[in-house]
Amino acid sequence: MQSLPPIYSSATNEKKYSPPWEDLSIIGIAGSSGSGKTSVAMEIDSYYKTLTPEQHEKAHRNEYDFDCPEALDFDALVQTLRDLKRGKRANIPVYSFKDHQRQPKTTPLYSPHVLILEGILALHDPRIVEMLDVKIFVEADMDVCLGRRNMVVKHIQRRLQEKSEKHNADLAKLRMLASEDELSSNVIVMKPTPQFVGMNTILQDPSTEQVDFVFYFDRLASLLIERALDFTQYVSAEVTTPQQHKYRGLLPSGIVSAVSILRGGSCLETALKRTIPDCITGRILIQTNEKTSEPELHYLKLPAGIEEHSTVMLLDPQMSSGGAALMAVRVLVDHGVEENKIVFVTCAAGKRGLQRLTSVYPEVKVVVGRIEEEEEPRWLEKRYFGC
């Protein structure tokens, strides 16, 4: 299949970020019952249709044919594969063969690099066949099946390596293009007041004791979060004071939540709770693969209904290249958060990383404590946690 558009477009000067799992590889495995499909593929999706009362009675009498194409909801399966192919989140239905209907709960699936679609009719629908990168029909002895499985594993490894190399190359090109841009007006650098500069001086001093480092870091982080709150949406409100006077002011128009990029983002959570005690929080773990230098999504726990929140703060104490920030923003957008509702909060960031982030997501607000040297190693969370 033809791959998706690159991370940037030189023709339109449009810049975009494609995470490593976008345009994932889909392997379709089909074959008759008992042919050894499951020995090759270990993933089975359930897209059977909910049965009518008459069909339900037939199923209990073992008279309903679950192997016919009409028993499967191919439209829902095609849409799921298309969403995953575009890097979006999908909710996989849970089918109960006891009740012969789909259950209210679903299984969320997000960010797979490779998807194995296994079933008797996996190769039946031409819309699905068109999306498959590898098509396998199993009708052989177990030894042959296992040999084919080794072949598939090698193909997956080769495909992942190619995608990793392309992703890193595209990130480098995006960084080069973004470096030519002016710093976005949506990047708000904290004013270097004597208080703010003084706290940064204490934090930068290697002789500062850890207990003092934590104290001043929390103070500085509180100022950053307070500044970020200026970008949430407010509505007019009127209250009656204890002296029975009418005061016309403002109240937040909706829920303000925050997502920490682990592990560094945890440093900002103390200041967050001091500023917004009832703030709903989530966490996301993005780490760089030491072998491929590629950012990888390892853990994701977002607040329920985050797409409805008026403001979502994304917390990370330090941003250098902007790779993790790009991925984190993309994850929020994929989960329904509007770009203009995201406020990225960081204590220090490199100029090129800021340019790269805001060139791809121009509506994201960024509150940054100071502009640091390019490619400065991450050290804030190590000092904060003492390890």
N, C-alpha and C positions, 0 to 999 in steps of 0.2 A: 504493500500500500504506500501511497504518497504521504510523506510526513506532514505534520502541521506547519504553519508558518513559523519562521525563525523568531528568535527573541527580539529582533528589531527589524525594521523595514527601512532600507536606505532610500527607497523610492518615495515614500511618504514622510520620512523622518519620524514615523510613529515608533515608539518604543514599548515593548511589552515583555512580560516575564512569563516564561513557560517552565513550570516546575518539572523535576525529573520524571514524575509519574504521568505527565500529560502525553497523549498519544501512546498509551501503554500497549504492550504486545498482548494480543489475545490468541490463545491456542485452543482450537476446537477439537475435541476428541469424541468420536462416535463409534458405534458398533452394536452388534446384537447383544442381548442379555447374556451374561456369563462369558463374554468374549475376552474379558481382562481389561476393560476400560479403567476400572478403578485402581488397577495395579499401576497404570500409567499416570492417571490424574487422581489427586486426593481431594479435589473440591467438587461438590455437587450442589447446584442451585435448584431451587424448587419454584417453578413457575406454572404449576398446575392451576387450572381454573377452579373456582368454587362450584361445586355441583348443585344442580337443581334437586328438589326433593325426589323426583323420579330417578334421576341419575344416582342420587345417594342410595336409594333402595337397591338399584342394580349393583352398585359397588359393594354393598354388604353381602350380596348374593354371589360376588365374584363374577359378575356378568358385564361389568363396565371395563372398556378397553382403555387403560391409561397410556398405552403405547401409540395411540393414534395421534396425528398432529392436532386434531380438533380439541384434544384434552389440555393442550398447553396454550398459555397466553403469550404468544410470540410478540405481539405488539408491545407488551410491558417489558419483555426481555430485550427487545431491540432498543427501546428507549433507555433502559438501564445501561446497556453496553455503549450506547452513544454518549451518555453522560460521563461514564468512566473514561471513555476514550478522550473526552475533552478535559479530563482532570477534575471533573465535578464529583460531588458526593452522591451516592446512590443508596437507597434503602431496599435491601433484598427481602422479599416476602418470606414469611415462615409458613410452610404448608403442613397441616395436620392430616395425616392419612387416616387417623382415627375418626376425625370429624368430617374429612373430605372437604375442607375449606381452609382459606387463609386465616391466620391468626391476626389479632389486632396489632401485636408487636411485630417489628421488623428488625433486621440485622443491618446496621449501617456499614457501608463499605466506602473507604476513602483512601486515596493515595497508593493503590497497588501499582507496582512496576510491571508485573506480569499477571495476567488473569487466565486461568484454565477453565474453560467451559466444557463440562463433561455431561453426556447424556445420549440416549439412544437416538434422539432427533436433533442433536447438536448441529448437524450439517444440513438440516432440512430446509430452513428458511433462507432464501437467497440474500436477504438483507443482512443476515448474520454472517453468511459465508463471505460476503464482500468485506466485512470488517476484520475477518480473521487473518492473522499473519502466518499461522501454521495450521494446516488441516490434517488430522490423523484419523483414519478409520481402522479400528482394531478388530481383527478376525484371525487370531493366531494362537499358538500355544503360549503358555506362561513364559517360557524362556525367551521367546521372540518378543513378547510384550515388554519384558524387562530390558531387553536390548534396545528397543525403541525408546523406552523411558530414558536410558542414558543418552541417547541421541537428542532427545528433547531438552534435557538438562544442559548439554553442551551448547545447544542453540540459544537457550535462555541466557547463559553466561556470556556468550559472545554478543548477544543483542544488548544486554545491560551495559557491557563495557563500551560499546559503540555509543549508546545514548549518554553515558556518563561523560565521555570525551567531548561529545557535541555540546552538552549542557555547559561544561566548563569553558569551552571555546566561545559559546554565545555570551556567557557572563562577561568574559574578558572584552568582547566586542562592545557590549552594552556599556561597560565601564568607560571605554575609550570614547564612545559617542557622548555619554552623559557628562564627561569631564569638560566638554566644550560648552555646556549650558551654564547660564548664570544660576546662582543659588536661588531656589524658589522662594517666593514671598510667603509661602506656607511653612517655611522653616523659621521658627522663632527662637533666636538665641537669647538666653537670659542676659539682662543688662549687667555689666560688670560693676555692680555696686560695691562699696567697701566691704559690706557684710559678706556678699557672695564670693568676692575674691579672697577674703580672709578665710572662709571655710574651705575653699579650694586649696589654699596654701597649706592648711593643716592636713588635708587629705593627701596632698602630693608629697609631703615630708615623710621620708622613710622612717624617721625616728618617732613618729606618732604612735602611741600605744594603741592596741586594738580597741580597747574600750572607748578611747577618745575618737578613734576613727569611726566606729559605729555611731557614736552620738552625733558627730558633725555630718556624717553621711546622711543620717535620717533627717536632720534639719534641712540639709540641702535638697534632699529628695522631696521633702514636704513642699518646698517652694516650687519645685518643678511641677508637682501634681496640682498645686493650687493654680499655677499658670495654665495648666492643661484644662482645668475646669472653666476657664474663660471661653473655651471653644465649644462648650456644650450648649444646647438650646434651652432657652428660658422663656417663660410666659408670664404675663402680668398677673399679679396677685395682690389682694388687699387683706390686711389683718388688723385686728383691734388690739391696741397696746394695753398694758395693765392700767394705764391712765385714761383708758377709753378713747384714745385718739385713733384715727384711721391712718394706717401707714400703707402706702402703695409701693409695692416692691416687685420682686421677681422670684419665681420658683422654677426648679428644673422641670422641663416639659415631659420628661420620661426617665427611664432607668439609666443610670450610669454604671457601667461594669468595666472590669479590667481583666486582661489576659497577660500573664507573665511568661516571658520566654525563658525557660529554664536553662542552666540553673541560676544565671545572673539576675533574672527578673525578680527572684525571691528577695533580693536585697531591697527592693522598693516597696515590698508589701507592708512593712511596718509603718512607713510613712503614709502609705495608702490608707491603712486602717485608722491612723490618727486623723487623717484629713476627711475620709468618708468611712465612718465606722461600719455602716451597713452595706458597703460596696460588695456586689456579687463578683466573684473572681473565677477565673479559669486558668488553665496552664497548658503550655505547649512546649515540647522538648525537641529542639533542633540541634543536631550536632554535625560537625564536619567529618566526613570519612577520611581517615588519615591516609588511606591508600589512593583514593580518587580525588581528594580535596573538594568533594561535592557535599553540599548541605543535605542532610537527610532528616526526614520527619520520623521521630521514634515514638512520640506520645502526644495525645490530644484529648483534652477534657475541657469543653467549652460550656459556659452557662446555658441553661435551657432558655430558649426564646431569645438568644443573643441577637438574632436578626431584627427584633423589634426594639432593641435598646436605642435610646437617643444618642448615646456616646459610648464608644468602646475604646478604652485606653490600652495601648500595647506597651508593655514595660520591659525594658532591657537597659541595664546601666551603661553599656558601652557598645558602640557600633563602629566597626572599622570598614570593612568592604561593603557591607550592606546586604550580603547574601542571605543571612538568616532573616533579616528584616523583610526582604522581598518575599521570601517564602512564607513568613508569618502573616503578612498582609494578604497574600494570595489565599491562604487557608481561611482567613476571616471572610474574604469576599466570596469564596466558594461556599461558605456556610450562610450566605445571605446578608452579611453586613455591608451596608452601603459604604463606598469608599470615603465619602465626605463625612462620615460619622466616626472615622478612625483617627485617634490622636496617638502618635508614637512618642513616648516619653523616654529620654535617655540622658544620662549625665554628661557623656562625652561622645563625640562622633567625628570621624574623618570627613572632610569636605567632599571627597569623591563618593564616599558611601551615601552621603545625603543627596548628592546630585543624582546618583543612580536610583535611589528609592523614589525621589519625587519626580524624576523624569518618566518613570513607569506608572506611578500612582500620583498624579499631580494634585488630586483633591485631598490627599492625606495630609493632616497637619502634623508637624514635628516640633516638639518642644525639647530643646537641647541646652544643656548647661554650658558647654564650651566646645569649641572646635579644636580637636587635638591633631597631633602629627599623624600623617598617613601611615597606615599599617601598624599602628601602635598595638602591642600585644594586650590582650585582656588581662587586667590585673585587679580591677575594683572588687569583684566578687571574692577573689582570693584573700584580699586584705580584710574584707568585711566578715567573711566566715572563718578567717584564720587558717585556711588550708586551700 
